[in-house]
Amino acid sequence: MTEDDARLTVEIQRINAEYARRDLEIDTDLYAPWQPAEILAVSERQRTAALILKRAGKFPVRGDRCLEIGYGKLGWLGSLISWGLCDSDLYGIELDGKKACVAKEALKGASLEVGNAADLPWEDNYFRFVIASTVFSSILDERVRNLIAKEMDRVLAPGGVIIWYDIAINNYKNKNIKRISKKDLEAMFPNFDRRIQPITLAPPIARRIATWSWPLATVLSSVPFLRSHLLAVLIKR
């Protein structure tokens, strides 16, 4: 076993243990689709990503193969369907087999795999789009992060796009996640043109305000220092 294999094994075990802890300790309603804070965050990141892609001349069209790293129970794949793609255009890799079963049931025509993203089962330059949403912040080992970034680069065709969304501010209450900075993105994806912007009203604020006043929540979400995430469109040279 190589050093990279050993580090990957340890990190996968840690992540799976954290998944199990969250399943036991966190109310499933916290991220439910009817929660106002969740509606606010999802709608904002979808709208912002769509606008950036359109302005860059990179909005996906039917027939573009799109891969999501860590698609969970559905991830961004449902958004891609709403953007006009077919389920046969959609691919994914997910570590958690239970979550993967939910997505597979919803998108029967998609090619959704269970496995780790450091060893993607697709050939070089296969995809036009690769999506990674709140994935890398769950990976604490920098070497494992770089292995996955390298695989994403490998399977993405020149001129292809990575859609990236992740936390930019550490949560001192949760040591099992680690923020991703602009410098981190630049280091992991050096051969890409980058369009990066802060986004998403910090969840503790959003959960309090969006339930009480939707207009106020939308105003606060436009305040830069209250934003907790980064959304990036990375275009491969």
Number of C-alpha atoms within 10 A of each C-alpha: 5 7 8 13 12 11 15 20 14 12 17 16 12 16 19 13 12 15 12 12 11 12 11 10 8 10 10 10 9 12 13 12 11 10 14 21 26 18 14 20 18 16 13 17 17 15 10 16 18 17 14 17 18 12 9 12 9 18 16 19 14 14 14 18 20 25 27 25 25 27 27 22 19 20 18 20 26 15 14 19 15 9 15 12 20 19 21 16 20 24 21 27 22 22 19 19 13 12 16 21 18 13 21 17 12 13 19 11 14 18 15 20 20 17 16 18 22 18 13 18 13 13 10 14 15 17 25 23 25 23 23 20 19 21 17 25 18 20 21 17 14 12 13 21 19 17 17 20 19 16 17 27 23 17 21 25 19 17 15 22 28 25 19 20 26 24 26 19 16 15 13 9 7 8 10 15 21 20 20 20 15 15 9 13 17 14 12 18 20 13 14 20 15 18 14 16 15 21 26 28 27 19 18 9 15 25 18 13 18 22 12 12 12 15 10 12 21 18 10 20 21 14 13 13 12 17 21 20 23 22 23 23 23 25 24 19 12
